[in-house]
Amino acid sequence: MCHQTVGLVARAVEAAGIATMTVSVGLDITRLVRPPRTAFLNYPMGNETGRPGRDDEQRAIVQKTLEAAASIEKAGEIVDLGMIMEGEAPGGGPWQDWVYTKDFRDSLMRSRS
């Protein structure tokens, strides 16, 4: 689901009196939409709760997100979880250099055909 949709839904749910917490990897969009509470993670789109098969990473993200939710005091606040995916490309380098390549998609995503 897109960051804009999630942010707008969170605002509507909050208006109904239910607390929400979102996780974002799209900081620019999240700042524009201003969901009530957000944890930011410097990971590629589609990896908001971690990479496939990395249970420890996923647990750490959920734990840090819950801790962030408890610390947020004002509406619209974005807490950076301080987690950065780096050095994961074959041969090293930042994820931005490899994550949107065909090889990456083929290795982690199933074909729709």
Stockholm file with secondary structure:
# STOCKHOLM 1.0

chainA/1-113         MCHQTVGLVARAVEAAGIATMTVSVGLDITRLVRPPRTAFLNYPMGNETGRPGRDDEQRAIVQKTLEAAASIEKAGEIVDLGMIMEGEAPGGGPWQDWVYTKDFRDSLMRSRS
#=GR chainA/1-113 SS CCHHHHHHHHHHHHHTTCCCCEEESCHHHHHHHCCSEEEEEESCTTCTTCCTTCHHHHHHHHHHHHHHHHHCCSTTEEEEEEEECBSCSTTSCBGGGTTTSHHHHHHHSCCCC
#=GC SS_cons         CCHHHHHHHHHHHHHTTCCCCEEESCHHHHHHHCCSEEEEEESCTTCTTCCTTCHHHHHHHHHHHHHHHHHCCSTTEEEEEEEECBSCSTTSCBGGGTTTSHHHHHHHSCCCC
//
